[in-house]
Structure formats: structure tokens, C-alpha cells
Amino acid sequence: QNKLFLDLENVLNRKYFEDENYEAIKDAFEFLGLDFSKKIYIFIDEIQFVKNLPSVIKYLKDKYKVKFFLTGSASFYLKNLFSESLSGRKYIFNIYPLTFKEFIKFKGYKVVKNLSKNLDPILGKLFTDYINFGGFPGVALKDSCKEKQKKLQDIFSSYFEMEVEKLKDFTKLSKVRDTLLLLLSRSGSLLDISKLSQELGITRITLKEYIDFFEKTFFFALVKPFSQSKDVEIRKRPKIYPVDVGLAKEFGINDSGKLFEIAVYQNFKVKNAVNYYRKKNGLEIDFILNKKDAIEVKTFANTSDIHRVKKLVSKLKGIKNYKIVCLKKSPLKNTLWAPYFCLK
């Protein structure tokens, strides 16, 4: 016991934090049933709605050893709000959309080490669903395609309203919206600032400001090219990927191969350092993980794909392994069916 749950989206709950006398806030919590002579756990959601919250938390944490669990949806605001406060007193966890392994568990299946081949049809169907609609929990729980699409649209709208409109003083919101939609349609592609700024009718500086904001709020991630030289890595153009493949599908990408690539990326981006490799002649490897493992993503792999990747890898220092992850099963060596790869 001795726990309190508060959702600050409810304006009545925000009232508890309006008093400048923090002892009065403590008294209000006691009135709600908390015993400050014992260990206390307070869970607060949507914390971005109360600007003085860090100082309240610091006071109660330092004086009464209260343990807080805080969540919020406005990541840019939260990152800046807590950047200096609570130093040494906090742990920050970034919550991403579901990986395929988490997605399967969310659907009620148990993942074991040695899966029966009889389950492959089920795995294939689940992976197709994952590619088409992504890993947002609220989307995964919906039954029909229309419900899933509606939820993805709601997520986009919520991001725009909660992050873009409220947290940054953008002068032309319509341009920010158009930039979001254009970048979603170019997901998994090289980022060409000059070309994109011309298409959008904005300056390169403005576009870079938008992209920096999208990256800091976790809507997009930039994947830099692989190189042994940091200078080269910084100079070359990055690729841009959305936080979730479902958003890419809903707002602009119909290419199944590109969606497949984004879905695979979504599964290892959280726990791995990710780069891509591309030569001047256009030959490339989709992903380099942790500067040692090469991953090529193909709908179906043939022997020429194997030889091409093997040849590229042989010239890269530090790359120890390579795999071709396939949407369709392949009997070839160094290939792996995507659902199996994503469950590793």
C-alpha cells in the first residue's frame, strides 16, 4: 500500500501542485491517505502539464525519501525540463514501439527458444501485420484494419498537438506538418537537405531545425554511414527512419520492400549502434550493427546477393559477420527468415 496514482491530464489533479508551500502539498497527499513515516511510492502520468514539478519532486524526494515513477508524452519538454534538475536522483527510460518479439507477446503468444516449424504460418501472418501496422501497443490491440489506421492517425495528430504545437514556437505549423509527411514518405532514404528544402519551399536552416526537433522528440532517427573515420561519418548524408513502420505505411510508403526494411530496423535500433554502408558507385549494405555485423535486408535473396554482400564485407575492417534477412524463406547460406531474425 502507501501508493498514489495521479494523471495530470486531469486538471483537478494538477491542483495539488499549485501551492508554493511544498509542505502544504505534502499535507494534501497525507489527506489522500499517504503515510510519510513509511516508504511512499507516487506514480504520476503526463507530467509535462505541471512546470514546477521537478522542484516539488526534488523537495519530497530529499526530505521524505519519496520514490516517484514519472511518465509523459512530451519528450522534448521532458528532456529539457529534467536536464539539470534531480541530478544523481533519476533514471530515464525511453519507451519505444514494440519490437516483433514484444508484439508477439502482446498478441498473447509465448516465445520459446526452439519454435516448432508448424508455427511458421502463424509467425508469417503476425509479421505481415507488424510490417503493415507497426508496433504501437494501441494499434496492436485493435482488431480491424480500419481501427488500426484510425489509431495511427490519432497518434500522428497527438504528436503534432502535444509536441509540435505546444513545445516549440514554430511560426509556420503547416510547413512543419508538410515536412513530417514528406519525410515519412521518404523513410529509409538518404536525407537530401537541399532537395527537400526546395520541395517544401523553406530554407535549409529551417529544415535542419525541424529535423533536429523531430529527432529529439524521437519521431525520426538519423542513421549515419559506416566509416572508420569519424569525420567521414559526419560529412556524409544520413538515412532517415521513423519511430514506427506503421506510421510510414499510413502516411506515404506503399513499397513492401522499403516497409520491410523499416520494420527490421525497428527491431534492433534500441539496443544497437546502427550505421549503413554505401560506396560511391551506389553499392551498399543496409545496416552495420555495432560496427561489426553487416545486415542486408531483401524480400528474397539469391546467390548474387550473397556474393555481393560477402565481397563488400571482405573490404571492411572490423566487420566479422554478415547476414541477409529475407521476407521470404531462403535455403541459401547466411540468410535468415525475418521473423526468426527479429526473435533472436
C-alpha positions in Angstrom: 0.0 0.0 0.0 1.1 3.6 0.6 0.9 4.3 -3.1 -0.6 7.2 -5.0 -1.5 7.4 -8.7 -2.1 10.8 -10.4 -2.9 11.6 -14.0 -2.1 15.2 -14.7 -4.1 15.3 -17.8 -6.9 15.6 -15.3 -6.9 19.3 -14.3 -8.2 18.5 -10.8 -5.0 16.5 -10.1 -2.8 19.5 -11.2 -4.3 21.5 -8.4 -2.2 19.5 -5.8 0.9 21.1 -7.2 -0.2 24.7 -7.4 0.7 25.6 -3.8 4.2 27.3 -3.5 4.4 25.8 0.0 5.6 22.3 -0.6 4.7 21.2 2.9 1.1 22.0 2.0 1.5 19.7 -1.0 2.7 17.0 1.4 -0.3 17.6 3.7 -2.6 17.2 0.7 -1.0 13.9 -0.1 -1.5 12.8 3.6 -5.2 13.7 3.2 -5.3 11.3 0.2 -4.0 8.5 2.5 -0.3 8.6 2.3 1.8 7.9 5.5 5.0 9.8 5.3 6.5 7.8 8.2 6.7 4.8 5.8 8.1 4.2 2.3 6.0 6.0 -0.3 5.5 5.4 -4.0 3.9 8.1 -6.2 3.1 7.4 -9.8 2.4 10.4 -12.0 1.5 10.4 -15.7 1.6 13.3 -18.2 4.0 15.2 -16.0 4.6 17.9 -18.7 1.4 19.6 -17.6 3.0 20.9 -14.4 6.1 23.1 -15.0 7.2 23.3 -11.3 7.0 19.5 -10.9 10.8 18.9 -10.8 11.3 21.2 -7.8 8.3 19.6 -5.9 9.7 16.1 -6.6 13.2 17.2 -5.5 11.8 18.5 -2.2 9.7 15.5 -1.4 12.5 13.1 -2.5 15.2 14.8 -0.5 13.2 15.4 2.7 10.9 12.4 2.8 12.6 9.8 0.6 9.5 9.5 -1.6 10.1 7.3 -4.7 8.5 8.7 -7.9 7.6 6.9 -11.1 7.0 9.6 -13.8 5.8 9.3 -17.3 5.0 11.8 -20.0 4.3 12.1 -23.7 6.0 15.4 -24.5 9.6 14.1 -24.8 11.3 17.3 -25.9 9.8 19.2 -23.0 10.6 16.5 -20.5 14.2 16.2 -21.8 14.8 19.9 -21.2 12.7 20.1 -18.0 14.8 17.5 -16.3 18.1 18.1 -17.9 19.6 20.0 -14.9 17.3 19.1 -12.1 17.4 15.9 -10.0 21.0 15.2 -10.9 22.0 11.9 -9.5 18.5 11.2 -8.3 16.8 10.0 -11.5 16.9 7.2 -14.1 15.4 8.0 -17.5 13.8 5.3 -19.7 12.8 5.9 -23.3 9.8 3.8 -24.3 9.7 2.8 -28.0 7.1 1.0 -30.0 7.1 -2.8 -29.7 9.7 -5.0 -31.3 8.4 -8.0 -33.1 9.2 -10.2 -30.1 7.2 -7.9 -27.8 4.5 -7.7 -30.4 4.0 -11.5 -30.4 3.8 -11.5 -26.6 1.3 -8.6 -26.8 -0.8 -10.8 -29.1 -0.9 -13.5 -26.4 1.7 -15.9 -27.7 4.6 -17.3 -25.7 8.1 -17.0 -27.3 10.4 -20.0 -26.7 13.9 -20.7 -27.9 13.2 -23.6 -30.2 10.0 -22.8 -32.1 8.2 -25.6 -34.0 8.2 -25.2 -37.8 4.5 -25.8 -37.5 4.2 -22.3 -36.1 5.8 -20.7 -39.2 2.4 -19.8 -40.9 1.3 -18.0 -37.7 4.7 -16.2 -37.4 4.5 -15.2 -41.0 1.0 -13.8 -40.6 1.9 -11.9 -37.4 5.0 -10.4 -39.1 2.9 -9.2 -42.1 0.6 -7.5 -39.6 3.6 -6.0 -37.9 5.0 -4.6 -41.2 1.7 -3.1 -42.2 0.7 -1.5 -38.9 3.8 -1.3 -36.7 4.3 -1.8 -33.0 2.4 0.9 -31.2 0.5 -1.0 -28.4 -2.7 0.9 -29.0 -2.6 -0.2 -32.7 -1.6 -3.8 -31.9 -4.7 -4.2 -29.7 -7.1 -3.1 -32.4 -8.8 -5.9 -34.4 -9.8 -4.4 -37.8 -7.6 -2.6 -40.3 -9.8 0.5 -40.2 -9.4 0.7 -36.4 -5.6 0.3 -36.7 -5.4 3.0 -39.3 -7.6 5.3 -37.2 -5.3 4.8 -34.2 -2.2 5.6 -36.3 -3.8 8.8 -37.5 -4.7 9.7 -33.9 -1.0 9.0 -32.9 0.2 11.4 -35.6 -2.3 14.1 -34.6 -1.4 13.7 -30.9 2.3 14.1 -31.7 1.6 17.2 -33.7 -0.7 18.7 -31.0 1.3 17.7 -27.9 4.9 18.1 -29.3 4.9 20.4 -32.3 2.2 22.9 -31.4 2.8 23.2 -27.7 6.5 22.8 -27.2 8.2 24.8 -29.9 7.5 28.2 -31.3 7.3 27.3 -34.9 6.0 30.2 -37.0 4.6 28.1 -39.9 2.9 25.0 -38.5 1.6 24.0 -41.9 5.2 23.8 -43.1 6.2 21.6 -40.1 3.2 19.3 -40.9 4.2 19.1 -44.6 7.8 18.3 -43.6 6.7 15.5 -41.3 4.5 14.0 -44.1 7.3 14.3 -46.7 9.9 12.7 -44.5 7.5 9.9 -43.7 7.1 9.2 -47.4 11.0 9.2 -47.8 11.6 6.9 -44.8 14.6 4.7 -45.2 16.1 7.0 -47.8 19.2 9.2 -47.9 18.5 12.7 -46.4 19.0 15.3 -49.1 18.6 18.7 -47.3 18.9 20.8 -50.4 16.3 18.9 -52.5 13.9 18.6 -49.6 14.1 22.3 -48.7 13.3 23.2 -52.3 10.3 20.9 -52.4 9.0 22.3 -49.2 9.7 25.9 -50.0 11.7 26.5 -46.9 15.4 27.3 -46.2 18.0 24.6 -45.4 18.4 26.1 -41.9 14.7 25.9 -41.2 14.6 22.3 -42.4 17.5 21.3 -40.3 15.8 22.9 -37.3 12.6 20.9 -38.0 14.6 17.6 -38.3 16.6 18.3 -35.2 13.3 18.7 -33.3 11.8 15.5 -34.8 14.9 13.6 -33.8 15.0 15.0 -30.2 11.3 14.0 -29.8 12.0 10.5 -31.2 9.7 10.8 -34.2 12.6 10.2 -36.6 16.1 8.8 -36.2 19.1 9.5 -38.4 21.3 6.6 -39.3 24.9 7.7 -40.2 27.1 6.0 -42.7 29.7 3.4 -41.5 33.3 4.6 -41.6 36.5 4.1 -39.6 36.8 7.9 -39.8 34.5 10.0 -37.6 35.0 13.0 -40.0 33.7 11.0 -43.0 30.8 9.7 -40.9 29.8 13.2 -40.0 30.2 14.6 -43.5 28.2 12.1 -45.5 24.5 12.1 -45.6 22.5 10.1 -43.1 19.4 8.0 -43.8 16.2 8.8 -42.0 13.9 6.3 -40.3 10.5 6.9 -38.5 9.9 5.7 -35.0 7.4 3.1 -36.3 6.8 1.4 -39.6 3.1 1.7 -39.2 3.3 5.5 -39.5 5.4 5.1 -42.7 2.8 2.9 -44.2 -0.1 5.0 -43.1 1.4 8.3 -44.4 3.1 7.6 -47.6 5.1 4.4 -48.3 3.5 1.6 -50.3 6.7 -0.2 -51.3 6.6 -3.5 -49.4 10.4 -3.8 -49.6 11.0 -0.5 -48.0 8.4 -1.2 -45.3 10.1 -4.5 -44.6 13.5 -2.7 -44.2 12.0 -0.2 -41.8 10.3 -3.0 -39.8 13.7 -4.8 -39.4 15.4 -1.6 -38.4 12.7 -1.0 -35.8 13.7 -4.3 -34.1 17.4 -3.6 -33.4 17.6 0.2 -33.2 17.0 0.3 -29.4 19.9 -2.0 -28.3 22.4 -1.5 -31.1 24.6 1.2 -32.6 23.3 1.3 -36.2 25.0 2.6 -39.4 24.7 1.9 -43.1 27.4 1.4 -45.7 27.4 2.8 -49.2 30.1 3.1 -51.8 30.5 5.9 -54.3 29.2 3.6 -57.1 25.9 3.1 -55.2 26.6 -0.4 -53.8 25.5 -0.6 -50.2 24.8 -2.7 -47.1 21.6 -1.7 -45.4 22.8 -1.9 -41.8 26.1 -2.3 -39.8 25.4 -3.2 -36.2 27.8 -2.2 -33.5 30.5 -1.7 -36.2 31.0 -5.5 -36.5 27.9 -7.2 -38.0 26.6 -6.5 -41.6 22.8 -6.9 -42.2 21.3 -6.8 -45.7 17.5 -6.8 -46.0 16.0 -8.4 -49.0 12.5 -9.6 -49.9 14.1 -12.7 -51.4 17.8 -13.5 -51.5 19.7 -15.1 -54.5 23.3 -16.2 -54.9 24.3 -12.9 -56.5 23.1 -11.0 -53.3 25.2 -13.4 -51.2 28.4 -12.8 -53.3 27.8 -9.0 -53.4 27.5 -8.7 -49.7 30.4 -11.0 -49.0 32.6 -9.0 -51.3 31.7 -5.7 -49.7 32.2 -7.1 -46.2 35.6 -8.5 -47.1 36.9 -5.0 -47.7 35.5 -3.5 -44.4 37.8 -3.6 -41.4 36.2 -4.9 -38.2 33.1 -6.5 -39.8 33.1 -10.0 -38.6 29.7 -11.4 -39.7 27.1 -10.9 -42.3 23.5 -12.0 -42.8 20.8 -11.4 -45.4 17.5 -11.1 -43.7 14.7 -12.2 -46.0 11.0 -11.7 -46.1 10.6 -15.0 -47.9 12.4 -18.1 -46.7 15.7 -19.0 -48.5 17.7 -22.1 -48.3 21.0 -20.2 -49.0 23.8 -20.0 -46.5 24.0 -16.8 -44.4 20.3 -16.0 -45.0 17.7 -15.8 -42.2 14.0 -15.6 -42.4 12.9 -12.2 -40.9 10.6 -13.4 -38.1 13.4 -15.7 -36.8 15.9 -12.8 -37.0 13.6 -10.5 -35.1 13.0 -13.1 -32.4 16.7 -13.5 -31.7 
